[in-house]
Amino acid sequence: MRKFAKTIKKELAEIVPPTIRQLRPRPMSQARTISLLSDVRGASRLVIDLTLVVTELVETMHHNVARRPGIVGRATFEPTRGITGLVYRSVRGITRMVGGGIDAALAPLVPALAGKASSPGREAVVAALNGVLGDQLFARNNPLAIAMRIRVNGRPLEPTPAGIRASVPRPRDRVVVMVHGLCMSDLQWNRGSHDHGRALAKDLDATALYLHYNSGRHVSTNGAEFASLLERLVLRWPVPLREIVLVGHSMGGLVIRSAFAAAQKHGLSWSGLVRALVFLGTPHHGAALERGGHGVDMLLAASPYTVAFTRLGRMRSAGITDLRHGSVQDEDWQQRDRFAHGCDMRQPHPLPRDTPCFAIAGSLSKVAPDRGRAPRGDGLVSVASALGRHEDARRDLRIQLARQRIAYGTGHLDLLGSKAVHRQMKRWLVDD
């Protein structure tokens, strides 16, 4: 039998072309297997959480419809009772039991993921998920929640002298730190073969570093953590640091402002090394998209027949609701219902006086409009908000006119890959 098997194997080897034989499945690498198991575990938790939310939504709608209120009558979020209530409680109980079983089975198979490789596609999906639900992922200790790190080429940089040299063989005495926006990751600074971080690092003879963070958490929470992380990095940098340039796109600019304020408040050394803060399409005074979402919540809450759907709106992350007015301080949201209707309650938060600040706003207008007319925004952020302008003098950021620019014909995401935007930053930071 063994001789027969060997003969068959030999004949097949002669018949099947070498290129076909090379197509046989390859075993998964350990890193890829670990990442996949972690994603499955995180996704299963998320599915269970969403199922519970949908169950509550359906129960609320069922209860309100059964009461037969008027179109704008009083709504209730109380659970149903009797047999109906028992059914909904049973659905929730079974859902939790199944979710707990899946999680318990996968937990021993997933070791620590620090330093594991990941594909750009997965990074983009996880970043978007964190932007929308990141605070809830963090609160539930979901493996899909992004842990804040400084990264280089998509890999975490360990904030120790040895770890830094492993990621940056030739560390410079000047660094440029790039901070991405909502629902994005550090990998998305690379747009059409252009990367503002690498380009500025070359211009300034600096090292480019990239912050990777959970954009669904509060801006001020991320700002405080970023300030602490940057302090550890500066104190352990292999060569004495001379200058730091911080560049933020969209929400990233708010995180930078919050981090700088935290550093100054606590006397962190890195704040004295900052040469410039650069904001690209940053919603300093909020973004219309979140204000629109808040308006939809109000409309849904107006009727008992639609109030149940406000549960879905209330799932959006703390990071998103911070963008309604551009909140950067704990005081802007602590002890408040972030979904409540109301005007801008932020405390005025000026930019640092002794640190140059630069702002570039995108505009979908192809050219500057006629005098007296305001240019269009970039599709997500108005020009006035991106340049820090405000009708209330206390809130106006007073960025010098020479440090403001409008990139016409440039959308919000186009700011990331615009060569014109890079040239403007270079003029400010290098040529002037």
N, C-alpha and C positions, 0 to 999 in steps of 0.2 A: 504494500500500500504506500509506504514512504517513497519507494522508488518510482511508483506511478505519479505521485504528487510532484516529485522533483522534475520528472519529464514534462508534465503539463506546465509547470512554472517556467521551465526553460523555453518551451515552445511559445508561450504567451509573451515572454520577454522579447523574442525575435519578431513576433507579429506586431505588438503594440509599439508605435513610434515613441522615441525617448521624450518628445514634448508632451505627449499624452500622459506618460507615466509620471511626469513631474507635476501634474495637476492633482495628484492625490491630496486629500485633506491634510493640513499640517496641524499638529497639536497646538492648542491655545497656550500662549505664554502665561506664566503665573500672574504677572501684573495685570494682563488683560482679563484673566479669570476672576481675580480679586475685584477689579473695577466693575465687571459685569454683575457679580454677586451683590456688591454694594448698591448698584443702581436698581437691581431687582428688589432688594430689601427696602430701599428708599421709596421706590415707586409703589410697592405694595402698601406701605404705610400711608402714602398720599392717597391712593385709591380708597382705602378704608375711611380716611378722614373726609374725603369728598362724598363718599356714599352716605356717611352720617349727616353731612350738611344737607344733601339732597333729600334725605328722609325727613329731616326737620322742616325743610321747605315745603314738602308735599303735605306734611301733617298740619302745618300752619295754614296752608291754603284750604285744606279739607275742612279744618275747624271753622275758618271764617266763612266759607261758602255755606256750610251747614247752618250757620247762624242766620243766614239771609239778611245781612245788613244792607243799608243803602249804598249807592255807588261811592259816596264819600263818608260813609258811616264810620263808627269806631272800630278799629282793628284790634286784634288780640294775638299775642304770641304764646298764649297758654296752650299746654298739650291737650290732646283729645282725651276723653274719658271712656269708661266702659270697655266693651269688646273692641271698639276701634282703637282706643288707647293701648290696649293689650297687644294688638297686632303691631302697632308702631314700636312699642317697647321691645317686642320680640325681634323685630327686624334689626333694631340697633344692637340688641344683645348678641344675636348671631353674627352680625357684622364684626363686632369687637372680638368675639371669640375666634372667628376665622383669621382676622388680622393678627391677633396675638399668637396664634399657632404658626402662621407663616413667618412672623418676625422671630419667634423663638427658634424655629428650624434653621433660619439663615444666619442668625447672630454668631454662632460659633465658627462659621465658615469665613467670616469677614474680618481679617486683621486690620491693623492700622494702615491707612492709605497714603500717608505722607510720602511725597516724592514719586508716586506712581504716575505713569504716563497716561495721557488721555487724548482722544482724537479731537480735532477742531470742531467737528460736527456735534459731538457730545458736549463739549465745552459751551457751545452756543446755546444748546437746548437747556442745559442746567443753569446757565446764567440768566436766561429769560424766565425760567421757572422761579429762580431766586428773586428776581425783580418783582414778580407778581405775588409770590407767597413766601418770600424768604424769612419774614419774621416768624411765621407759623412753623416753617421747617426748622428754624433754630430752636424755637420754644419746645418743639416735640423731639428734639435731638435726632432729626431725620438725617440719614447719611448723605442725602442730596444737598443739605445746607452747605454753602461755601464757607470755609474758614478763611479769615483774612490772612493774606501772605503777600510779601514782596516776591515777585517772580521775574525771571530772566529767561527768555525764549520759552515761555510757557511752563517752566519748572520752578518750584519753590526755591528761594534763596534762604539758606539757613543763616540767621543773624549772628554768626560767630566768625572770627577771623579766618578759620580754616574753611568754614562753609561758604564764606564770601569768595575766597580765592578759588574754590572749586567751581563756582558759577561765573566768576569774573576773574579770569587769569591775570588781567592787567588793570586793576582798579585805579581810577583817576582820583584826583583831589577835588573833583567837581562832579556832581550827579544831577541828572534830570529825572524826576519822578513823574510818571504818567498815571493819571487816575481816571478810569473809565466811568461811563454813565449808567443809568438805570437799565437793567435787563441785558447788560453787556459784560464782556470779559476783557482781560488785558490783551488777548490775542486779536481782538477786533480793532486795535490801533493800526494793524496792517491792512491797508485798503489799496487794492490795485497795485501791489508791489511797492507802495509808499508807506512809511511808518514815521510819523512825526517824531517819535522818541529817538529812533536811530538817526534821523536826519539832524535833529538838534544836538545829539551827542557828538556827531561828527563836527558840526559847526562850532561847538563850544569846547571840543576836546574833553568830553565828559563821559561818564558811564550812564547808560540809560537803564532805569529800573521801572518796573510796572507793578502797580498795586492791583491785587485781585481780591475782591470783597463781595459780600452778600448785600446787594443793593436794595433788598427788601426790608432791611432793618432801618431804624431811624437814622437820619443823616447825622445827628449829634452823637449817637452811639457809635457809628462808624468813625466819626471824626475823632472821638476820644481814643478809640482803639488804634487808629492810624497814628495819632500823635505819640502814643506809647511805643508802637512798633518802630516808628522812625527814630525815636530816641535810642532804642536798643541798637539799631543798625548804625547810627552815627557813632556811638560810643565804641563799637567794635569794628569799625571800618579799618582795614589794614593800613591805610595811609591817612595822615591828617587831612580832614575835609576842609576845603576853603569856601565852597559855595554850593548851594542847593537851589534848583529851579523846580517849581511845582507847576504842572500843567494839568488842568482838569477839563474834561468834556462833559457838558450837560450836568447831571447830578454830581459828577466828579468835582466840579468847581465848588459846589456847596460843601462837599466833604472836606476839601482843602481849607475853605474858610473856617469850618468848624474845628478842624485839627489845629490850625494855626492859633486860633483863639484859646484852645485847650493848652497848647504848648506855652503860650505867654502867661496864662493863668497860673500854671504849675511850675513855671520857671524852667522849662525844658531847654537844653542847650541848643537844639537844632534850629529853634526859631531865630536865633541870632545869625545863622549862616544863610538864611534864605535871601537870595538875590532878587527873585521876582516870583510873582504869582500870575499865571496866565489862564484866562477863562475862555473856553470855546463854547458858545451856545449855552451858557449856564443860566438857568432860570432863577436869577437872583431874587426876583419878586414873583415867582410862581410861573406855572405853565397852564395854558388854557385847557389842555387835555384833561388834567385832574379836576379843574373847576367844572368842566363839562360833565365828568363822571359824578361829581357831587350833585350837580343839578338833576341828573337822571335818578339818583337815589331819592331826592326830594319828590319827584314826580311819582315814583313807584310807591312811596310811603303815603301818598295822598288818598289811596283807596284800599279798603280791606281786601279787595280782590287781587291786588298786585303787591301788597306790602310784603308778602312772603319772599318776593324776589330781591328785596333789599338785603337779605342774608347773603346773596351772592356778591352784591356790591361791597358789603362789609368784609368780604374775604380779602380784598385788595390790601396790599402790604402797607406797613407804616412808612416805608420809603416813598411809596406813591403818594400817600396823603400829605407827606411833607412838601411835595411839589405843588400843592395848591397855592401856597403863598411864598414858598422858598424858605422853609424853616431850617435853621442851622443850630439852634440852641435847645437844651433840655427844657428850658422854661417855656418854649413855644408850644410844647405838647403835654408836658407833665400835668397831672391833675385835671385833664380836659378830655372830653369825648372828641376824638379826632374826626368822627363822622358827623358831628353836630353842625347844624346850620349856623353861620355867623360870619362876621367880617374878619378882616386881617387882624389878628390879635398878637402878632409878633412884637417882641421888644426890638427897638432899633439896634442894629448890629453893624457898625461901620467897618470898613476895611482898615488894615493897619496903616498908620500914618507914615512910618519910616521905611516901608517896603514897597517898591514899585509894583503896581498892579495893572495888568493889561487885559482888555476884553475885546473879543471878536464876535460879532453877531452875524448869523447867516440870514439871508433874505431871498425869498423866491422871486422878488422883483428883479428883472434883468438889469435895469439901470436905476440910478437914483431918481426918485419921483420929483415932480415939480415942487418948487418951494411951497411950504405950507402943508404938504401931504406927507403922511408917514409911510415909510416903506413897509412892505409885507414882512411878516416874520419868516422863520425858516421851516414852517409847517408844524412845529411843536412849541417853539418859544418865540415870543415877540421880540422885536429889536430893542425896545425900551428895557424889557426885563433882562435881556442878555448883556446890555451895556450898563446895567445897574441904575438906570434912571427911574425916578419916582416923583409923582406930583407932590407927595409929602416930603418936605425938605429934610425931615429927620431920618427918613428912610433912604433918601438918595445916597448912593455910594460915592458920588463925587470922583469918579475916575477921570483923570485929566483927558481932555479932548484929544491930545496928541497920542494918548494910549488907548484910544477907541478906534475900531474899524468895523465897517459893514462889508461883508463878503456877498456882493450881489450875485444872483443866479446860483446860490448855494443853499441846499437844503440842510436839515439838521445833521444827518449822517454824512452828508458830503463834506462837512467841515473836517472830518477825520482824514480824508484823502486828498484834500485840496492843496496843490502845489503853491497856489497864491497865498493860502493861509500860512504855509510854512515859510514862504519868503517874507511875509509880514513879521512873523515871530523872529526870524533871523535878523531882520532890520532892527527890531527893538532890542534884542538880546546880544547881538554881536556887532552890528555895524554902527549903531548910534553910540 
